[in-house]
Amino acid sequence: MAEARHRRCGAALAAAVALLPLIAPAQPAAEPARPPTRPEAEAAAGAVTQPATQGALIPPKEMARRRAATTPPGPPAHSLLRESDFAFAACRLSLTLMGTDYATAPPVSDAADRDCGIDRPLRIGAILPGVTLPGAPLMRCATAQRLAMWMRDFVQPAASRLPGAPRVAGLEPGSTYDCRPRIGGESEQLSEHALGNAFDIMAFVMEDGRRIMVEPEPADSADAAFLTAVRGAACMDFATVLGPGSDAAHDDHLHLDIRRRESGHRLCQ
């Protein structure tokens, strides 16, 4: 009987040994071998990511220049001053009633500067009856109209107060239409002469042939009083009046122009 128990214990032990591989904890599978890491890859992996570099700030003047370079140009400056048919006809009628000797001329432009020009120019032979303009200069009708009104209402009456009561028989022009920038300053803004808006007077020619030059005169001179009177009155008809004492560029002539300013300001110096 003991021998039978011994055999049963041996059989149980053998069965337990046979089951050991099935109940033993599973071992993790071995990872496949990795290839060796390249040195530059290691350096890249350890590097700290930097934010993208921002562009340098552009100065305001440079930004304005770039915008101007990419902005389509507007219409030429002279075309903005083109009169309507009605306004042009009314202006010419006014000149006719004052006795101005004028002729219409073809449109004026300049290849050197697209802004220069006069769309509806006139050539003025005499601004009033008996008051000639040598060379029949070109100007806009509105400029001629203001010049004629000033001559009629102020210049001739002032001349009648001079000794001998002479009449003005002509104006000696300086600059008339001229495609150029302004003078007498650092600005490169277009001159009113480039638009037909301005007229310069070098001298008043009297009917006896005497010339009253536009230049500084002694304070007790009758000619100086005449120049002071007509220059002051010019600011009633013109938006800009410059002459001797304004700056060195205007010491030998009287500059008159009809430039319109939004504020309504008139420059009389």
Sine and cosine of phi, psi and omega as CSV:
sin_phi,cos_phi,sin_psi,cos_psi,sin_omega,cos_omega
0.00,0.00,-0.67,0.74,0.06,-1.00
-0.89,0.46,-0.58,0.81,-0.01,-1.00
-0.93,0.38,-0.60,0.80,0.01,-1.00
-0.92,0.40,-0.65,0.76,0.03,-1.00
-0.90,0.44,-0.61,0.80,0.00,-1.00
-0.90,0.43,-0.64,0.77,0.01,-1.00
-0.93,0.37,-0.62,0.79,0.01,-1.00
-0.91,0.41,-0.65,0.76,0.02,-1.00
-0.89,0.45,-0.63,0.78,0.00,-1.00
-0.92,0.39,-0.62,0.78,0.01,-1.00
-0.92,0.40,-0.64,0.77,0.01,-1.00
-0.91,0.42,-0.63,0.78,0.00,-1.00
-0.91,0.41,-0.64,0.77,0.01,-1.00
-0.91,0.42,-0.61,0.80,0.01,-1.00
-0.92,0.39,-0.63,0.78,0.00,-1.00
-0.91,0.42,-0.66,0.75,0.02,-1.00
-0.89,0.45,-0.60,0.80,-0.01,-1.00
-0.92,0.39,-0.48,0.88,-0.03,-1.00
-1.00,0.07,-0.17,0.99,-0.06,-1.00
-0.83,0.56,-0.70,0.71,0.00,-1.00
-0.88,0.47,-0.44,0.90,-0.05,-1.00
-0.98,0.20,-0.49,0.87,-0.08,-1.00
-0.97,-0.24,-0.02,1.00,0.01,-1.00
-0.95,0.31,0.59,-0.81,0.01,-1.00
-0.87,0.49,0.66,-0.75,-0.02,-1.00
-0.95,0.31,0.66,-0.75,0.03,-1.00
-1.00,0.03,0.66,-0.76,0.03,-1.00
-0.88,0.48,0.60,-0.80,0.00,-1.00
-0.94,0.33,0.60,-0.80,-0.01,-1.00
-0.93,0.36,0.72,-0.70,0.05,-1.00
-0.94,0.34,0.58,-0.81,0.06,-1.00
-0.91,0.41,0.51,-0.86,-0.03,-1.00
-0.91,0.41,0.72,-0.70,0.04,-1.00
-1.00,0.02,0.56,-0.83,0.06,-1.00
-0.94,0.34,0.44,-0.90,0.00,-1.00
-0.89,0.46,0.63,-0.77,-0.01,-1.00
-0.98,0.21,0.69,-0.72,0.01,-1.00
-0.97,0.24,0.55,-0.84,-0.06,-1.00
-0.85,0.53,-0.66,0.75,-0.05,-1.00
-0.93,0.38,-0.52,0.86,0.04,-1.00
-0.92,0.39,-0.65,0.76,0.04,-1.00
-0.88,0.47,-0.65,0.76,-0.01,-1.00
-0.91,0.41,-0.64,0.77,0.00,-1.00
-0.92,0.39,-0.62,0.79,-0.01,-1.00
-0.91,0.41,-0.53,0.85,-0.04,-1.00
-1.00,0.03,-0.13,0.99,-0.05,-1.00
-0.96,0.27,0.53,-0.85,0.04,-1.00
-1.00,0.01,0.78,-0.63,-0.01,-1.00
-0.93,0.38,0.79,-0.61,-0.01,-1.00
-0.98,-0.20,0.57,-0.82,0.06,-1.00
-0.91,0.41,0.45,-0.89,0.00,-1.00
-0.89,0.47,0.66,-0.75,-0.01,-1.00
-0.93,0.36,0.77,-0.64,0.01,-1.00
-1.00,0.10,0.47,-0.88,0.02,-1.00
-0.92,0.40,0.45,-0.89,0.02,-1.00
-0.93,0.36,0.52,-0.85,0.03,-1.00
-0.92,0.39,0.66,-0.75,-0.02,-1.00
-0.99,-0.12,0.79,-0.61,0.01,-1.00
-0.85,0.53,0.53,-0.85,-0.03,-1.00
-0.82,0.57,-0.64,0.77,-0.01,-1.00
-0.90,0.44,-0.62,0.79,0.00,-1.00
-0.93,0.36,-0.62,0.79,0.05,-1.00
-0.88,0.47,-0.68,0.73,0.02,-1.00
-0.89,0.45,-0.63,0.77,0.00,-1.00
-0.91,0.42,-0.66,0.75,0.00,-1.00
-0.92,0.40,-0.64,0.77,0.03,-1.00
-0.90,0.44,-0.67,0.74,0.00,-1.00
-0.89,0.45,-0.58,0.82,-0.04,-1.00
-0.94,0.34,-0.44,0.90,-0.05,-1.00
-0.97,-0.23,-0.08,1.00,0.00,-1.00
-1.00,0.04,0.80,-0.59,0.02,-1.00
-0.86,0.51,0.68,-0.73,-0.01,-1.00
-0.92,0.40,0.56,-0.83,0.07,-1.00
-0.99,0.17,-0.15,-0.99,0.02,-1.00
-0.92,0.40,0.44,-0.90,0.04,-1.00
-0.84,0.54,0.52,-0.85,-0.05,-1.00
-0.86,0.51,-0.64,0.77,-0.06,-1.00
-0.91,0.42,-0.51,0.86,-0.03,-1.00
-0.95,0.33,-0.41,0.91,0.03,-1.00
-0.94,0.33,-0.30,0.95,-0.01,-1.00
-0.99,-0.14,0.06,1.00,-0.04,-1.00
-0.89,0.46,0.79,-0.61,-0.01,-1.00
-0.98,0.22,0.51,-0.86,0.15,-0.99
-0.94,0.35,0.27,-0.96,0.03,-1.00
-0.85,0.53,-0.66,0.75,-0.03,-1.00
-0.91,0.41,-0.74,0.68,-0.03,-1.00
-0.89,0.45,-0.63,0.78,-0.01,-1.00
-0.92,0.39,-0.66,0.75,0.02,-1.00
-0.91,0.42,-0.66,0.75,0.00,-1.00
-0.91,0.42,-0.64,0.77,0.01,-1.00
-0.90,0.43,-0.70,0.71,0.00,-1.00
-0.91,0.41,-0.57,0.82,0.06,-1.00
-0.89,0.45,-0.66,0.75,0.03,-1.00
-0.87,0.50,-0.68,0.73,0.03,-1.00
-0.90,0.44,-0.66,0.75,0.00,-1.00
-0.87,0.49,-0.68,0.74,-0.01,-1.00
-0.92,0.40,-0.49,0.87,0.04,-1.00
-1.00,0.08,-0.10,0.99,0.04,-1.00
1.00,0.06,0.31,0.95,0.02,-1.00
-0.93,0.36,0.70,-0.71,0.09,-1.00
-1.00,-0.05,0.94,-0.34,-0.06,-1.00
-0.64,-0.77,0.28,-0.96,0.10,-1.00
-0.59,-0.81,0.64,-0.77,0.08,-1.00
-0.94,0.33,0.48,-0.88,-0.03,-1.00
-0.74,-0.67,0.34,-0.94,0.04,-1.00
-0.90,0.44,0.42,-0.91,0.05,-1.00
-0.81,0.59,0.57,-0.82,-0.02,-1.00
-0.93,-0.37,0.71,-0.70,0.11,-0.99
-0.58,-0.82,0.12,-0.99,-0.04,-1.00
-0.65,-0.76,0.81,-0.58,-0.02,-1.00
-0.92,0.40,-0.41,0.91,-0.04,-1.00
-0.96,0.27,-0.42,0.91,-0.03,-1.00
-0.49,-0.87,0.91,-0.42,-0.08,-1.00
-0.90,0.43,-0.36,0.93,-0.04,-1.00
-0.99,0.15,-0.35,0.94,-0.02,-1.00
-0.96,0.28,0.55,-0.83,0.13,-0.99
0.58,-0.81,0.16,-0.99,0.10,-1.00
-0.70,-0.71,0.86,-0.52,-0.05,-1.00
-0.96,0.30,-0.61,0.79,-0.03,-1.00
-0.74,-0.67,0.96,0.29,-0.09,-1.00
-0.98,0.18,0.38,-0.92,0.14,-0.99
-0.84,-0.54,0.53,-0.85,0.19,-0.98
-0.97,-0.22,0.81,-0.59,-0.08,-1.00
-0.96,-0.29,0.91,-0.41,0.04,-1.00
-1.00,0.07,-0.62,0.79,0.04,-1.00
-0.57,-0.82,0.82,-0.57,-0.08,-1.00
-0.96,0.28,-0.52,0.85,0.16,-0.99
-0.67,-0.75,0.28,-0.96,0.06,-1.00
-0.82,0.57,0.84,-0.54,0.02,-1.00
0.99,0.12,0.06,1.00,0.02,-1.00
-0.88,-0.48,1.00,-0.07,-0.15,-0.99
-1.00,0.07,0.42,-0.91,0.12,-0.99
-0.86,-0.52,0.97,-0.25,-0.03,-1.00
-0.84,0.54,0.69,-0.73,0.03,-1.00
1.00,0.08,-0.05,1.00,-0.01,-1.00
0.71,0.71,0.93,0.38,-0.09,-1.00
-0.90,0.43,0.43,-0.90,0.06,-1.00
-1.00,0.08,0.61,-0.80,0.11,-0.99
-0.26,-0.97,0.21,-0.98,0.11,-0.99
-0.96,0.29,0.42,-0.91,-0.01,-1.00
-0.87,0.50,-0.65,0.76,-0.02,-1.00
-0.89,0.46,-0.57,0.82,0.04,-1.00
-0.92,0.40,-0.71,0.70,0.03,-1.00
-0.88,0.47,-0.62,0.78,-0.01,-1.00
-0.89,0.46,-0.72,0.69,0.01,-1.00
-0.91,0.41,-0.64,0.77,0.01,-1.00
-0.90,0.44,-0.67,0.74,0.01,-1.00
-0.91,0.42,-0.67,0.74,0.00,-1.00
-0.90,0.43,-0.68,0.73,0.02,-1.00
-0.89,0.45,-0.70,0.71,0.02,-1.00
-0.88,0.47,-0.69,0.73,-0.05,-1.00
-0.94,0.35,-0.72,0.70,-0.17,-0.99
-1.00,0.04,-0.43,0.90,-0.11,-0.99
-0.81,-0.58,-0.73,0.68,-0.14,-0.99
-0.94,0.35,-0.77,0.64,-0.01,-1.00
-0.90,0.45,-0.67,0.74,0.07,-1.00
-0.88,0.48,-0.61,0.79,0.03,-1.00
-0.92,0.38,-0.63,0.78,0.02,-1.00
-0.89,0.45,-0.54,0.84,-0.01,-1.00
-0.92,0.39,-0.26,0.97,0.03,-1.00
-1.00,0.01,-0.13,0.99,0.04,-1.00
-0.96,0.30,0.37,-0.93,0.06,-1.00
-0.81,0.58,0.78,-0.62,-0.03,-1.00
1.00,0.05,-0.07,1.00,0.03,-1.00
0.74,0.67,0.82,0.57,0.00,-1.00
-0.97,0.25,0.26,-0.96,0.13,-0.99
-0.95,-0.30,0.48,-0.88,0.13,-0.99
-0.98,0.20,0.80,-0.60,-0.04,-1.00
-0.95,-0.30,-0.11,0.99,0.00,-1.00
-0.07,-1.00,0.32,-0.95,0.10,-0.99
-0.88,-0.47,0.73,-0.68,0.06,-1.00
-1.00,-0.03,0.95,-0.30,-0.10,-0.99
-0.95,0.30,0.49,-0.87,0.25,-0.97
-0.98,-0.20,-0.88,-0.48,0.06,-1.00
-0.96,0.27,0.66,-0.75,0.14,-0.99
-0.87,-0.48,-0.87,-0.49,0.10,-1.00
-0.95,0.30,0.78,-0.62,-0.03,-1.00
-0.37,-0.93,0.88,-0.48,0.00,-1.00
-0.98,0.19,0.99,-0.16,-0.03,-1.00
-0.29,-0.96,0.25,-0.97,0.11,-0.99
-0.98,0.20,0.11,-0.99,0.03,-1.00
-0.91,0.42,0.43,-0.90,0.11,-0.99
-0.93,-0.38,0.27,-0.96,0.04,-1.00
1.00,0.08,0.25,0.97,0.03,-1.00
-0.24,-0.97,0.00,-1.00,-0.03,-1.00
-1.00,-0.01,-0.15,0.99,-0.04,-1.00
-0.94,0.35,0.61,-0.79,0.09,-1.00
-0.98,-0.18,0.28,0.96,0.03,-1.00
-0.89,0.45,0.55,-0.83,-0.07,-1.00
-0.88,0.48,0.68,-0.73,0.06,-1.00
-0.94,0.34,0.48,-0.88,0.10,-0.99
-0.92,0.39,-0.36,0.93,0.09,-1.00
-0.90,0.44,-0.50,0.87,-0.03,-1.00
-0.96,0.28,-0.13,0.99,-0.01,-1.00
-0.88,-0.47,0.04,1.00,-0.04,-1.00
0.98,0.21,0.28,0.96,-0.06,-1.00
-1.00,-0.08,-0.06,1.00,-0.15,-0.99
-0.76,-0.65,0.43,-0.91,0.04,-1.00
-0.56,-0.83,0.76,-0.65,0.02,-1.00
-0.95,-0.31,0.66,-0.75,0.00,-1.00
-0.90,-0.43,0.85,-0.53,0.05,-1.00
-1.00,0.03,-0.56,0.83,-0.05,-1.00
-0.34,-0.94,0.44,-0.90,0.16,-0.99
-0.98,-0.18,0.83,-0.56,-0.03,-1.00
-0.99,-0.14,0.87,-0.50,-0.04,-1.00
-1.00,0.06,0.30,-0.95,-0.08,-1.00
-0.91,0.42,-0.35,0.93,0.06,-1.00
-1.00,0.03,0.10,0.99,0.03,-1.00
1.00,-0.05,-0.19,0.98,0.01,-1.00
-0.94,0.33,0.58,-0.82,0.01,-1.00
-0.92,-0.40,0.78,-0.63,0.12,-0.99
-0.99,-0.15,0.97,-0.24,-0.06,-1.00
-0.97,0.26,0.58,-0.81,0.08,-1.00
-0.99,0.11,0.99,-0.13,-0.01,-1.00
-0.30,-0.95,0.31,-0.95,0.02,-1.00
-0.86,0.51,0.70,-0.71,-0.01,-1.00
-0.83,-0.56,0.37,-0.93,0.10,-0.99
-0.83,0.55,0.56,-0.83,-0.09,-1.00
-0.87,0.49,-0.47,0.88,-0.05,-1.00
-1.00,-0.08,0.20,0.98,-0.02,-1.00
-0.99,0.11,0.68,-0.73,0.06,-1.00
-0.91,0.42,-0.59,0.81,0.04,-1.00
-0.90,0.44,-0.62,0.79,0.03,-1.00
-0.90,0.44,-0.64,0.77,0.03,-1.00
-0.90,0.44,-0.64,0.76,0.05,-1.00
-0.88,0.48,-0.73,0.68,-0.02,-1.00
-0.89,0.46,-0.65,0.76,0.02,-1.00
-0.90,0.44,-0.66,0.75,-0.04,-1.00
-0.92,0.40,-0.74,0.67,-0.07,-1.00
-0.95,0.30,-0.51,0.86,0.03,-1.00
-0.93,0.37,-0.68,0.73,0.04,-1.00
-0.90,0.44,-0.65,0.76,0.00,-1.00
-0.93,0.36,-0.44,0.90,-0.03,-1.00
-0.87,0.50,-0.47,0.88,-0.02,-1.00
-0.96,0.29,-0.12,0.99,0.12,-0.99
-0.97,0.22,-0.46,0.89,-0.06,-1.00
-0.93,-0.37,-0.39,0.92,-0.06,-1.00
-0.90,-0.44,0.46,-0.89,-0.01,-1.00
-0.99,0.11,-0.41,0.91,0.02,-1.00
-0.71,-0.71,0.77,-0.64,0.05,-1.00
-0.71,-0.70,0.90,-0.44,0.01,-1.00
-0.79,-0.62,0.48,-0.88,0.00,-1.00
-0.19,-0.98,-0.32,-0.95,0.01,-1.00
-0.79,0.62,0.77,-0.63,-0.04,-1.00
0.99,-0.14,-0.34,0.94,0.04,-1.00
-0.93,0.36,-0.80,0.60,0.09,-1.00
-0.24,-0.97,0.14,-0.99,-0.07,-1.00
-0.88,0.47,-0.49,0.87,-0.06,-1.00
-0.95,0.32,-0.28,0.96,-0.05,-1.00
-0.88,-0.48,0.40,0.91,-0.05,-1.00
-0.96,0.26,-0.24,0.97,-0.07,-1.00
-0.84,-0.54,0.23,0.97,0.03,-1.00
-0.36,-0.93,0.25,-0.97,0.06,-1.00
-0.97,-0.26,0.86,-0.51,0.01,-1.00
-0.98,-0.17,0.81,-0.59,0.02,-1.00
-0.81,-0.58,0.77,-0.64,0.10,-0.99
-0.57,-0.82,0.30,-0.95,-0.09,-1.00
-0.94,-0.34,0.40,0.92,-0.02,-1.00
-0.83,0.56,0.79,-0.61,0.02,-1.00
-1.00,0.00,0.75,-0.67,0.07,-1.00
-0.93,-0.36,0.62,-0.78,-0.06,-1.00
-0.86,0.52,-0.56,0.83,-0.02,-1.00
-0.97,0.23,-0.23,0.97,-0.08,-1.00
0.99,0.13,0.04,1.00,-0.03,-1.00
-0.90,0.44,0.62,-0.79,0.09,-1.00
-0.90,-0.44,0.70,-0.71,-0.03,-1.00
-0.98,-0.21,0.96,-0.26,-0.02,-1.00
-0.83,-0.56,0.95,-0.31,-0.06,-1.00
-0.78,-0.62,0.00,0.00,0.00,0.00
